């Protein structure tokens, strides 16, 4: 009988503890505002995804807090990454949507990097991101081979060294032995697209989903204003069936295995997609809650419907998967790191 009362008492204590914990969570989030720092300007897919998620994730957080998006562009996402690591409070009320390429700046040891991507708490990503290079159709470069043979290299717009545009340009130069001039300093992709339209630059490297999912690309493709010269996926994209993958070009050129390995480290980093992170030292309970709410939001039929209608590709990656990917990408052998440094122009 004593054992029975002891068991009942323990069960009541556990129930009371769980109830108190849930009540504390409700009280913590109730009436609070969570800031989402987006590493790029408004209008692009980083911004669009964060604003969509900001409407759905709170539904699955206790207390239904408000989420507010703040754009913090600059240096290809470095400014926002440094802010999230060193300035943002680890109080469960700060989230960042970072550039998928930020791990590369750390890998090659750029002095501007003031973070360790492995120490962020990765929450999730709504999609994976294969890359492509588009070119103005009136430019004298109709193929990768044309760029290779050109006496004057094309000018491609870039936000900074952690951005897709810069990374892809350097990779193409190293692996395919051609030259691309990167014009850096644009605050976001929309500004690069405007520069292409005005003729300031002729090309841009970018992830595929916005190219197929938003303006100006929808209109540009209809009037044949731009064409895609190379695609970074493992297989051709059926929407651009005549565009070769970089791996096909590798096969044709008989590209050395070491170059292929380095390219894969860089390109497969696109599996980070458009990741949400929380600062180091954020309480584990807050990280767990946010990951769970994020996963539920990404499975919400209404969110999926809105994303689909907005031509936003949905291929969720969990926070746990992103955490492992960060460890893998930053745990490369010294020989690979040395070659990646060479590719990205870092001594």
N, C-alpha and C positions, 0 to 999 in steps of 0.2 A: 504493500500500500504506500509506504514511504517513497519507494522508487517511482510509483505512478504519479504521486504528487510532485516529485522532483522533476519528472519528465514534462508534466503539464506546466509547471512553473517556468522551465527552460523554454518551452514553446511560446508561452505568453511573453517572456522576456525578448525572444527573437522577433516576435510579431511587433511588440512595442518599439524595438530598436529600428526595424524596417520602416514602420509607420513614421517614426520621428525623422529618419533619414529622408524619406519621401517628402515629408512636410517641410524639412529644411531646404530641400531642392526647390520645392514650389515657392517658398518664401524668397530664396535667392534670386530666381529668375523673374518672379512676378514684378512687373513694372520696370524691368531693366531693359537696357538697349545694348545690343551687340554690334560692334563696328566691324565691317568687312572692308579690308584694305585691298583694292584691286591694283595690280602693278602696272596697269596700262590705262589709256584714255577711254572715255565712254564711247559706246557704239560698237566696239569690237566684241568678239565672242567671249573673251575673258570677262568683260563687263556684263554682257548679256546673260551669261550663265550665273554670275554672282547675283544679279538682280532677280533672276527667276528663282534661284535657290533661297534667296532672302525672303521670298513670299511663302515658301513651302516648308522649309526646315523648322521655323518656329512652331508649326502645328504639332510637331513631334517632340518638342522640348517642354519639360514641366514648367508651368507658369506662362507659357506662350509669349516669350519676350519679343520685342521689336528688333529687327535687323536693319541696319542703315549702311549703305554702300558709300565708300569714300575712295575716289580714284587718286592714286599716288604714282603717276608715271615718271619715268626717267631712267636712263642708263640700262635700257633693256630689262628692267625689273630689279636691278640691283638696289635702287633706293628703297623700294618697298621691302625687299628681303632684309636689308640691314635694319630697317625700322622695326620690322616684326621681331627680329632677333634681339635687338638691343634697347628698344624704346617702349614698344607695346607692353602693357602690363599683363603678366601671366595670371589673370584673374578669371579666365573663362569667358570674358566679354570681348576678346579680340581675335579675329580670324583674318588670314591673308590669303588671297588668291594669287599665287606666285607664277612666274614664268617657268615653264617646264624645263628650260635649259639652265636654271640657276646652279644646278649641281656641277655643270661643266666649268663655270668660272671658279668654283672652289677646287675642282679637280686639278686645274692647271695653275692654281696658286696666284690668281690675280690679287694685287695689293688692295684693291677697293673692297674685296670681300671681307665682311665683318661678321660672318655667320658660319655655322657648321650645319649643313642641311640634315645630317643624321640626328641632330638634337631637336629639330622641330618635331612637333606632334602632327603627323599627317592624318587628315580627316577623311579625304576621299577626292576623287576626280570624276566628273560626269562623262568623260570620253577619253579615248586614246587618240594620238595625233600623228598621223603620217604627214610628211612634208612634200612640198612641190616648189618648183621655180617657174613663175610666170614671166612672160616677156611681152612688151608691146609688139603687136603684129607688124607695125611699120618699121621696126628696128631691123638692122641687117643681120640678125642672128635668128636663124630658123631652126637651129639644132645645137646640141652641145658641141658638135664638131665645128660648127660655124664660130662659136665662141673660142674654141681652141685655136683656130686658124687666124682669128682676127688680129689685126695690127693694133687696133684700139679696143680695149676691153669695155664691156657694157658697164653702166653705172646702176647699181642696185641700192635701193633705200634700206636703211637699217635703224633700229632704235638703240642698239648697243650690243656689247659683246656677249650678253647672255641670251640674246634674242634669236629666234629661228632664222631670220633673214641673214644675220651675220654668220651664224654657225654653219648654215648650209653653203654659203658662199665659200667659206674657208675649206670646208670638206671637199667641195667640187674642185677647188684649186689643187688640193693635195692629191686626191685620189685620181682625178681625171686630167691633171696637167694642163689646166687652162687658167685664165686670169679674169677676175671680176673685181671691179672697184666698188667698195662699200662706202656709201655716203651715210655716215652715222649722225645721230643726234635727233632724229624724229621722235616725238613723244609717244606715238602709237601707230598701229597699222593703218588706221584711217587716214592719218596725215601722210603716210608713205603712198597710199593709193591716190590721194589728191596730187602728190608730187609726180606720180606716174602720168596722171591725166594731163598735167600741165607741161610735161616733158622735161622736168628737172632730172628725173631718173627714168630708166627704161624697164626696170625689172624689180622683182621682190621675191624672196623666199618666204614661205608661210606654211601654216598648217592647212590641210585640205578642207576641213569642214567649213570654215568661213568662205573659202573660195567658191564652194558650191551652195552656200546657204544664205548669202546676204548681198546687198548692193555694196559697191557698184558692179560686182562681178556678174550678177545675173544679166544686167544690161550689156556689160562689156562682151560677154560671151555671145549674146544674140547678134551683136553687130561686129563680131570678130575683131574686137579692139585689142585683145590679148590672146596669147596661146601658151600652153604649158609645155615646157621643154623637157622636164625630167620629173619623175615621181619617186618618192623615197620609200614607198611600201615594198613589201616582199613580192607582191603580185600587182599587175596592172589594175588600175581603177576602171571599172566598166563605163564610167561617165566620161573618161578621156582615153578611150581604147587605143588610140594611135600614139599615146605618150609612153615612151619606154621607162622602165624602172631603172634606178641607178645600178641595181644588181645585174640587169641585162647588159648595161654598158660595161660593167666590170667584166662580165663574161666575154664580151666582144673584144675588149682591150687586153684581156688576159692580165687583169690587175693583180698584183702580188697579194698573197694571203694576209700579210701583215696589214696592208692598207684596207683590206676588206674587214679585218677584225676591228680596226680603229673606227671605220665607218659604222660598223654595227653598234659599237659602244655609243656613238653619237646619235645615230638615227633611232635606235631602239629606246633611247631615253624618252622618245615621244610617248611612251607608255605612261609617263607622268601626266600627260594630258594638260588639264587646267586645274591644278591641285589647290585644295584648301589646306592651310596649316594653322596651327596654334603655336604660340611662343613656347620656348623651353621653360620648364618649371611650372607650366600650367598644371593644376591638380589633376591626378589621374582620373578622378571621378568626373570632372568636367569634360575631359577628353573622351571618356567612355560614353557619356551622354550625347556629346556632339556627334561622335561617329555613328551611334545608333540612330539618332535623329536624321542625319545625313542619308544613311542607307534607306531609311523608311521614306524619306522625301523622294529619293531617286527611283523608288518603286511605286510612287503615287501615280495612278493612271492619269490624273489631270495634268501633273507636271510633264509626264511623257507625251501627252497629247499636245500640250503647248509647245514643247521642244520640237516635236515632229512637225507641227505646223510652221514653226519658225525655221525649219530646215537645219536644226541643231542635232547633230548625231549623238545618240545615247549609247554609251558603252561604259557603264560605271566601273570604277576601280576602287576597292576598299582602302581605308586608311592603313590597315595592316599590310596590304600588298604594297602600298606606296612606301611604307617604312622599310620593308625588306628591299625594295628596289633602290632606295637611297643608299642603304648599306652596300648593296652590290655595286652600284655605279661608282661609289667612292672608295671601293676596296679593290680597285684594279691593280694588276701587277705593275711594277715600276717601269718596265719596258713599254707597256701600253700608255701609261701616263705620260712618259717622255714623248711618245709620238703624238698623242693628243695635244700636248703643249705646242709641238711644232705646227700642227694643223691650225691651231687657234692663235698662232703668232705670239706665244708667250715663252720667253727664254727660260 
